[in-house]
Amino acid sequence: MKKSVSLTVLFILISFSLTAQNQKLKYNPIGIWKFDAPNAPYGYTSGSMEFMPGDGKYTGSVSFTGGNYKIPVQILKAANDSMFVSMYVEGASVRVNLKMENETKMTGKALTPDGVINVTAIKEKPKQP
């Protein structure tokens, strides 16, 4: 009896986690987002994030103001109007959790080896041809 209850609970938890990862977002994250992280170390306080559609998930990159190099996003999940990004910056793992407040604004936190840094991102308007 204990085994069947445990298996049922495990099955329900797995189902919820898979459903959460596949939920559609209320707002569209695709595009270029200018971000500010005023408490980040010098050189990392601003830049842009680009999110693109991929094979059933999103892909993306991050670049910092003053640099031409785009850092590829290693892990990108979108669920419950939140974006979860993981990347390596100068060999250190950085995770960014962003909540989409509306179609043009995200706020959240970057978890770095040096601590937690607040991040605000504003979506750029598409350029007219």
Sequence and secondary structure as in RCSB ss.txt:
>XXXX:A:sequence
MKKSVSLTVLFILISFSLTAQNQKLKYNPIGIWKFDAPNAPYGYTSGSMEFMPGDGKYTGSVSFTGGNYKIPVQI
LKAANDSMFVSMYVEGASVRVNLKMENETKMTGKALTPDGVINVTAIKEKPKQP
>XXXX:A:secstr
 HHHHHHHHHHHHHHHHHHHHH   SS   EEEEEE TTS TT SEEEEEEEE SSSEEEEEEETT    EE SE
EEEETTEEEEEEEETTEEEEEEEEEEETTEEEEEEEETTEEEEEEEEE      
